[in-house]
Amino acid sequence: MLAKMTSKNQLTLPKSITAALGPTEYFEVETRNGQIVLTPVRIQRSDAVRAKLAELDLHETDIADAVAWARAKTSPGK
């Protein structure tokens, strides 16, 4: 497959390639033996963590309580 580089050094990846990778927003880019190698990188974003907390209906007080509970369980003599 061919991909053309624009005057702004941008490439559009063929749809069949991106479909095979699944949802990917970032790539590690390197050159290897005269070739450009793109490796998909999955970045955990704080937005995803916040969304999961909202989905679980967790709040700051729940987290503080859980941390206090865990610390109490691991304290020496407990």
N, CA, C and O of each residue as an XYZ file, in Angstrom:
312
protein
N       0.832     -1.169      0.000
C       0.000      0.000      0.000
C       0.886      1.243      0.000
O       1.966      1.260      0.589
N       0.410      2.257     -0.660
C       1.136      3.513     -0.675
C       0.441      4.538      0.212
O      -0.785      4.566      0.326
N       1.251      5.370      0.829
C       0.737      6.510      1.593
C       1.584      7.697      1.168
O       2.812      7.612      1.163
N       0.952      8.787      0.817
C       1.666      9.965      0.346
C       1.905     10.939      1.489
O       1.007     11.213      2.285
N       3.136     11.464      1.562
C       3.460     12.471      2.557
C       3.072     13.835      2.004
O       3.381     14.156      0.857
N       2.391     14.641      2.826
C       1.978     15.972      2.391
C       3.134     16.950      2.533
O       4.196     16.602      3.051
N       2.924     18.161      2.076
C       3.952     19.199      2.190
C       4.225     19.561      3.649
O       5.246     20.177      3.957
N       3.312     19.179      4.549
C       3.483     19.437      5.980
C       3.996     18.204      6.719
O       3.856     18.107      7.938
N       4.589     17.260      5.984
C       5.149     16.017      6.552
C       4.106     15.165      7.269
O       4.414     14.530      8.277
N       2.891     15.144      6.765
C       1.829     14.332      7.356
C       1.504     13.161      6.440
O       1.532     13.280      5.215
N       1.194     12.020      7.067
C       0.781     10.825      6.340
C      -0.620     10.427      6.795
O      -0.970     10.586      7.964
N      -1.412      9.913      5.867
C      -2.685      9.313      6.222
C      -2.505      7.816      6.104
O      -2.150      7.306      5.041
N      -2.752      7.107      7.205
C      -2.598      5.658      7.186
C      -3.822      5.028      6.536
O      -4.944      5.479      6.767
N      -3.624      3.991      5.724
C      -4.767      3.319      5.093
C      -5.735      2.770      6.146
O      -5.327      2.296      7.207
N      -7.015      2.847      5.824
C      -8.055      2.418      6.747
C      -7.898      0.952      7.142
O      -8.159      0.594      8.291
N      -7.479      0.108      6.216
C      -7.318     -1.317      6.532
C      -6.232     -1.533      7.591
O      -6.318     -2.464      8.391
N      -5.220     -0.676      7.593
C      -4.149     -0.786      8.584
C      -4.660     -0.345      9.953
O      -4.464     -1.040     10.950
N      -5.318      0.819      9.994
C      -5.798      1.317     11.282
C      -6.905      0.418     11.849
O      -7.022      0.278     13.066
N      -7.699     -0.177     10.994
C      -8.749     -1.092     11.460
C      -8.132     -2.332     12.094
O      -8.656     -2.853     13.079
N      -7.033     -2.802     11.539
C      -6.363     -3.982     12.082
C      -5.747     -3.696     13.455
O      -5.609     -4.604     14.274
N      -5.377     -2.437     13.708
C      -4.763     -2.068     14.989
C      -5.775     -1.820     16.088
O      -5.463     -1.959     17.271
N      -6.978     -1.457     15.705
C      -7.957     -1.053     16.706
C      -7.757      0.415     17.035
O      -6.909      1.079     16.439
N      -8.532      0.922     17.981
C      -8.446      2.359     18.299
C      -7.076      2.724     18.865
O      -6.707      2.280     19.953
N      -6.342      3.521     18.132
C      -5.011      3.965     18.532
C      -4.864      5.434     18.176
O      -5.145      5.837     17.047
N      -4.429      6.223     19.129
C      -4.265      7.651     18.896
C      -2.798      8.055     18.796
O      -2.460      9.016     18.106
N      -1.923      7.312     19.491
C      -0.508      7.661     19.519
C       0.350      6.511     19.016
O       0.021      5.337     19.191
N       1.465      6.883     18.385
C       2.425      5.908     17.886
C       3.829      6.315     18.311
O       4.175      7.496     18.290
N       4.632      5.336     18.696
C       6.069      5.542     18.865
C       6.644      5.476     17.459
O       6.338      4.550     16.709
N       7.475      6.449     17.093
C       8.019      6.513     15.731
C       9.532      6.379     15.806
O      10.191      7.070     16.582
N      10.079      5.475     14.984
C      11.533      5.312     14.915
C      11.929      4.885     13.507
O      11.098      4.421     12.726
N      13.190      5.045     13.203
C      13.702      4.533     11.935
C      14.537      3.303     12.235
O      15.264      3.243     13.227
N      14.414      2.328     11.355
C      15.144      1.073     11.500
C      15.553      0.592     10.111
O      14.705      0.238      9.292
N      16.841      0.584      9.857
C      17.371      0.123      8.563
C      16.716      0.842      7.392
O      16.351      0.216      6.397
N      16.569      2.158      7.510
C      16.007      2.951      6.424
C      14.493      2.898      6.322
O      13.919      3.412      5.361
N      13.842      2.289      7.292
C      12.383      2.212      7.292
C      11.827      3.003      8.461
O      12.487      3.146      9.490
N      10.626      3.514      8.305
C       9.911      4.180      9.392
C       9.045      3.122     10.061
O       8.248      2.451      9.406
N       9.212      2.981     11.369
C       8.461      1.979     12.126
C       7.520      2.698     13.084
O       7.957      3.510     13.900
N       6.231      2.398     12.981
C       5.210      2.959     13.866
C       4.741      1.856     14.807
O       4.341      0.781     14.360
N       4.791      2.122     16.098
C       4.327      1.159     17.091
C       3.207      1.798     17.898
O       3.411      2.846     18.512
N       2.018      1.181     17.908
C       0.909      1.760     18.667
C       1.254      1.860     20.152
O       1.856      0.953     20.725
N       0.864      2.969     20.756
C       1.082      3.193     22.182
C      -0.257      3.517     22.811
O      -0.974      4.406     22.352
N      -0.582      2.801     23.847
C      -1.821      3.061     24.574
C      -1.469      3.893     25.811
O      -0.723      3.437     26.678
N      -1.995      5.084     25.889
C      -1.699      5.987     26.991
C      -2.908      6.035     27.911
O      -4.029      6.298     27.476
N      -2.662      5.776     29.196
C      -3.736      5.903     30.181
C      -3.893      7.376     30.506
O      -2.936      8.033     30.916
N      -5.034      7.867     30.333
C      -5.286      9.273     30.611
C      -6.052      9.425     31.901
O      -6.827      8.552     32.290
N      -5.828     10.530     32.550
C      -6.540     10.796     33.797
C      -8.046     10.878     33.554
O      -8.838     10.583     34.449
N      -8.441     11.278     32.344
C      -9.874     11.338     32.022
C     -10.503      9.950     32.118
O     -11.639      9.811     32.573
N      -9.771      8.931     31.694
C     -10.290      7.568     31.751
C     -10.465      7.132     33.198
O     -11.437      6.456     33.536
N      -9.523      7.518     34.051
C      -9.625      7.184     35.474
C     -10.820      7.894     36.088
O     -11.597      7.293     36.831
N     -10.962      9.171     35.775
C     -12.103      9.922     36.313
C     -13.431      9.330     35.846
O     -14.385      9.246     36.621
N     -13.490      8.924     34.593
C     -14.718      8.328     34.055
C     -15.047      7.026     34.786
O     -16.208      6.756     35.092
N     -14.018      6.223     35.062
C     -14.234      4.966     35.776
C     -14.720      5.235     37.204
O     -15.623      4.556     37.694
N     -14.115      6.234     37.870
C     -14.558      6.595     39.215
C     -16.016      7.060     39.204
O     -16.791      6.711     40.095
N     -16.380      7.844     38.196
C     -17.767      8.313     38.085
C     -18.711      7.139     37.840
O     -19.808      7.085     38.398
N     -18.275      6.204     37.002
C     -19.085      5.020     36.707
C     -19.325      4.195     37.972
O     -20.405      3.639     38.170
N     -18.301      4.126     38.821
C     -18.410      3.368     40.068
C     -19.048      4.184     41.189
O     -19.261      3.677     42.290
N     -19.351      5.445     40.905
C     -19.935      6.366     41.874
C     -19.046      6.499     43.118
O     -19.534      6.533     44.248
N     -17.723      6.573     42.878
C     -16.759      6.763     43.962
C     -16.460      8.242     44.120
O     -16.408      8.990     43.143
N     -16.266      8.647     45.354
C     -15.973     10.044     45.660
C     -14.687     10.116     46.479
O     -14.179      9.092     46.936
N     -14.166     11.314     46.660
C     -12.916     11.491     47.396
C     -12.994     10.890     48.795
O     -12.023     10.303     49.271
N     -14.130     11.031     49.450
C     -14.259     10.487     50.807
C     -14.193      8.959     50.800
O     -13.651      8.362     51.730
N     -14.741      8.318     49.755
C     -14.659      6.861     49.643
C     -13.209      6.419     49.523
O     -12.789      5.443     50.144
N     -12.456      7.149     48.718
C     -11.052      6.807     48.496
C     -10.252      7.030     49.776
O      -9.424      6.195     50.141
N     -10.492      8.147     50.460
C      -9.804      8.425     51.722
C     -10.125      7.345     52.755
O      -9.236      6.902     53.483
N     -11.374      6.923     52.823
C     -11.764      5.865     53.756
C     -11.059      4.551     53.417
O     -10.607      3.840     54.314
N     -10.966      4.230     52.139
C     -10.309      2.995     51.715
C      -8.817      3.022     52.056
O      -8.262      2.018     52.501
N      -8.178      4.157     51.848
C      -6.753      4.288     52.175
C      -6.553      4.151     53.681
O      -5.637      3.457     54.122
N      -7.392      4.799     54.467
C      -7.293      4.701     55.928
C      -7.489      3.254     56.380
O      -6.767      2.773     57.253
N      -8.457      2.565     55.792
C      -8.709      1.163     56.125
C      -7.493      0.310     55.798
O      -7.082     -0.521     56.609
N      -6.908      0.508     54.606
C      -5.747     -0.281     54.188
C      -4.549     -0.010     55.091
O      -3.818     -0.934     55.448
N      -4.349      1.231     55.454
C      -3.226      1.567     56.339
C      -3.416      0.940     57.720
O      -2.452      0.476     58.329
N      -4.631      0.925     58.205
C      -4.904      0.324     59.504
C      -4.636     -1.180     59.486
O      -4.172     -1.746     60.476
N      -4.931     -1.824     58.353
C      -4.735     -3.275     58.225
C      -3.253     -3.640     58.123
O      -2.862     -4.744     58.503
N      -2.429     -2.726     57.615
C      -1.010     -3.050     57.412
C      -0.118     -2.464     58.490
O       1.101     -2.628     58.440
N      -0.701     -1.791     59.455
C       0.107     -1.224     60.547
C       0.648     -2.351     61.416
O      -0.039     -3.345     61.651
N       1.880     -2.197     61.894
C       2.457     -3.214     62.791
C       1.580     -3.419     64.024
O       1.038     -2.465     64.581
N       1.454     -4.662     64.434
C       0.669     -4.973     65.635
C      -0.814     -5.114     65.375
O      -1.573     -5.339     66.317
N      -1.254     -4.991     64.145
C      -2.688     -5.108     63.827
C      -3.005     -6.491     63.325
O      -4.158     -6.783     63.006
